[in-house]
């Protein structure tokens, strides 16, 4: 009979026979033969599937509500809210250590696409609900800075999925009276900023973005 045809029960018998033949005790039986002790164990090895042990899975785009030119020139006390559905921030940590991780984000200036004119005062606020393991990300992202949003508990591992609500993710606009809005029309009226996200082990002292 080929090995492929051996049933699960037969494999168990073969394995036990091999252990017994080498003199390895499978269990300790009490002298009165009425009880005994044995062991259940398994080995842990580093992650071997296609997933990296620590990786950033997804981050959101933020599309804010439209504003008029007066708001750009004069600013507003009412923060802009997002109008799109925000993808969750997802992180995986399958490492066999207790270092935790830190997620930081760097932001460029908000600039007018048609003229590259930069807004002088804008603050992006990012906030998430807590993942199942309690981790959440919150912070203000000023221009030209890399802000560490959160460091996880050193004893927490697994999959982190942090949802973003529109009311917790806003853009505050101050006044930019010298903004160059020439050339803006329905197809070329976007003002945008680049966000660079960086995931680092929790014992790293650097929050510099990987692409900057």
Beta strands, then each sheet from edge to edge (+ up, - down):
strand 1: 28-29
strand 2: 36-37
strand 3: 54-58
strand 4: 80-81
strand 5: 89-93
strand 6: 101-107
strand 7: 111-112
strand 8: 122-127
strand 9: 138-141
strand 10: 146-151
strand 11: 158-162
strand 12: 170-173
strand 13: 191-192
strand 14: 195-201
sheet 1: 1+ 2-
sheet 2: 3+ 5- 11+
sheet 3: 4+ 12- 8+ 9-
sheet 4: 10+ 6- 14+
sheet 5: 7+ 13-
end
